[in-house]
Amino acid sequence: MSNVATFKENLPAHLQNVKLDDFTKSFSASGGSNKRITMRGRVFRLVDGGKEIAKNTDPSMDVVVVNGTRTVQKTFYAGEYDPDQTSIPDCWSSDGERPDADVASPQHGRCKDCQQAIKGSAGAGRAACRYSMRLAVVMKNNVGGDIYQLILPQKSLFGQGDVEHMPFLQYAKYVAGSGYNLNMLATRLTFDTDSDFPKLFFSNAEFLDKETYDICIEQGESPIAVNAGKLSFSKKAEAAPALPQLVAPANSAAAEIAPPVKRAEKPKEEKPKANKAGLAAMVDDWGDE
């Protein structure tokens, strides 16, 4: 966060309105979205790289949905699931039909026939395999700012409510049925105060003006927004060494560049020997889970 502030504070005037080119965008796409909105304790928490950076204790928050998954996704954890830990599931499905190709130990070839999807497999009438959806959202009061991933659990997806208290799939179907796109309006997220766990309702806050709408279209096409909707898991890699902050020059004069220093040659070592060793229809089918 601090190096971003450094960029803005020292950026020359002629570079302030330059947009990312496709080459640079390709690097931002590799890691997906590191920024998320979580709902722990019925509080909207902004998380960056696993660290909480801010929270909103208001009962509601206005965002614009700029992208997201087109299908309901599924994840299965053999052990006790902890929503505050970014652990890798034992099985998952991006389309809700079959396990993804990179799942090491699929629970079944087809999700609908899987024993983990049966109610009661997790006790108390609950299925061990969990539904979810991933959205890319921006804050209504800062649509040109950071893009956040919002993961919706199944209780925030399914069911029926009134126009001010709709679960997401009902809300999305309502907006689409009215002839509008989700990125044309601000969506209000509100906690269900009668729920024992964090659960969201969705409603329309207001339509966007032209300038705001144009920015949201551009945000939704960015690699970060596209990746925010994807369901992908990988083993944690070793942390890369910290890089020095890149600070724009205070004036236009070029700094003197020191000549390169030749590295000392290392003694040759013997090489070790190689070791051989149709979402709307789905809403109607699911109903209230």
N, C-alpha and C positions, 0 to 999 in steps of 0.2 A: 504494500500500500504506500509506503514512504517513497519508493522510487517513482511511482506514478505521479505523486505530488511534485517530485523533483522535475520530471519531464515538463509538467504544465507550467511550473514557475519559471523555468529557464528556456522555454521553447521560443525561438525567434518568430517574429510576426509572420514571415512568409511561409512558415511550416504549420501554422496553427490550424488551418482548414484543410490540410492534406489528409485524404482518406487512405486506409490500408490498401495496398495493392494485393493481387491474387497470390503472389509469391509469399508475402509476409503472412497473409491469412492462413496459408497452408500449415504454418507452424502453430498457430493458435488452435487449430482444429485437432491436433494430435492428442491433447489431454482431456478433451471434452470440457465440461463446465465444472470448475473448482468451487464456484460460489453456489450456495444452496439456501433455501428457506426451510427451516425445520419448525415443528409445532410442539416441541417438548414442553410439558407443563401448561398447555394452552397459551403459549406465548410465541409470537412470530419472532424467530431468531435468525439472523443473517450469519451464515457460516462461510468462511473462506479458507479452503485447504484444510478443513477439519477443525478450525479454530473459530469460536464465536467472536464476531467483530461488532455486533450491535443487536439490539432487540427492541421490539415494539410491543408494549404492554396494552395497547388499545384493543378493544374487542373485535375490531375489523381492520382490514387493510385493502387498499385499492391497487390493483395491478392490471397490466395488459398482457394477455396470453399471446405471445408472438410465434410460438411453435410448440411442438411436442409429439409424443407418440400417437400413431393412428390406431393402435390396438391396445387392448388391456393385456398387460404383461403378468407373468407368474414367477414367483420365486419360492424355493423350498429350502429350509434350514433343518438339518437333522438334529442339531442341538438346540439349546434355548436361544431364541432370537433376541438380540439387543439392538433396538433402533438407533441407539447412540453410537454404535460401533459400525465401522465400514468394513464388515467381514464379507467374504465371498460365499454365496449360497452353495448348497450341494447340488442343486439343479435349478434351472431357470428356462423360461421361454419368452421370446420377444413377441411372438404372435398369439400366445395363449393356446396354440394348437399342438405343437411338438417342441421338445427340448431343443435348445440351440446346438449347433454343430460342435461348439467348443466346450460343451458340458462333458466332464470326464466320466461321470457315472450317472447317466440318465435313469430316472426312477421308472420310466415307462416310455414306450415309443410314441404314444398319443396321450395328451394331457387329459382328455375326457375319460379315458379308461384307467387312469393312474390311481393307485390306492391312496396316495397322498392328497388327492383332490376330493376324497369322500368326506362328507361332514361327519365329524366325530373322530377323524384320524388324529386331531390335536386335542381331543377331549372337549366336553361341554358343547357338543354340536358344532365345533369349529373344524375347518379343514386345515391340514398342516401346510398345504400349498397356498400361498397368499397372492391375491390380486393386487395390482397397483398400476398407476399410470405416471408418466414423467412429463412435466410441462416445462417450457422455457418461458419465463415471465420477466417483465421489467416493471419498475415502480411507476405508478401513474404520475407522481410528481417529479420523475426523473427518467423519462422514457429513453433518453439518449445515453443513460449511464450503464451500470453493470447489468448483465443478463444473469438471472438466477434459475437454478433448477428447483422445481417444486415437485416432490414425490407425494402422490396422493394414495393413501391406503384404501382398502376396499370399502370401508365404512363411509369414506368421503366420496365414493364413486356411485354406489347403487342406492336405490330407493326412490321414493316420491315425496315431494314437499310442495309448499305453496310458492308463489312467484318470488318471495323474499328468502326462501329457505330450501333451495334445491341442491341435491347432491350433483356432482360434476356432470355425469353422463346425462341426467335429465336436463341440466342447464345447457349443455352443449347442443343437445337435440332441440331444445326450445329456441335457442339463438339461431341455429341453422334452419329450423322450420319457419322462422320469421323472415328468412331471406338475408341474414347478415352473417359476416365472418366474425370470429372471436376477436380478431385484431382490430375490429372497427370500433370497439367500445372498451371502456374500463370495467373490469370485473371486481366486485367487492367480495372479499373473503371474510367470513364471519364464523366464529367458533360456536358449535352447538353446546350451550351451557348445560343441557340435560344429559350429555353424554359423559360416561365415566372415563373416557380416554379422548385425546385430541381428535376432533372430527370437524370438518369444514362444511359450511353451506356456501352457495354461490348465488350471486344476483347481479343484475346490470346496474352499474353506478351511473354512467353517462356515455354518450357517443363522443368520439374524438374529433377535434378540429383537424383541418387539412394538414397543417404542419406536423402536428403530433402523429397523425396517422401515417404520413410519409416516413417519419423516423422509425415507427414501429415496423413498417414493411421492411425497411433496410435491416433493422435489428433481427427480424425473424429469418432473414436469408443468410445471416452470418454463420460461420462454422460452429461457433459456440452454442448458438440457439439450436442448430440442427442436432448436434451431439448431445444436448441436454435431454432430448427425448429418447435417446438410445439406451437400451439395456445391455451393458457390457461390464464384464468383470475380469480383472487380471491380477496376478500376484504382485504384491508391493515390491517395487524396485528399490535398490539402495539409493539413498538421498544423494542428489548431485551436489558438488561443492558450490557454495554461494558465490555468485558473480558480483563484481564491483558494480556500483550504480553507474548508469550511463547518464551523464549530465551534459545538456546542450551547452555550447560555448557561450560565454557572456558577451562576446563581440564577434565580429565577422573575421577577424584576423586568425589565420591558421596557426596552430601551436607548432613549435619546433619539434620535429620527430627525431628521436634518438636512433642512431644506426643500430641494426640488429646485432645481437651478440651471438657468436658461434658457440654452440653447445660442445662441451667436452665429450669426446668419444668414450663410450663405455666399453670395458673389456668384453670380448665376445664370450658368451656362455654356451655351453653345450646344450642343444635343444633337448628337452625331455622327450622320451618316447611316448607316442600316442597311447592313450588308455583304450583298450578294446571293450570295451564294455557295451366390411359393411357394418361398421360400428353401431349404427342405429338399430339394426335388426338384433344385434347382440344385446343391446340394452333391454329390448322387449323380452328376449329369451331369459336373461338373467333375473330381471325384476329386482326385488328387494332381497339382498343376501343378508 
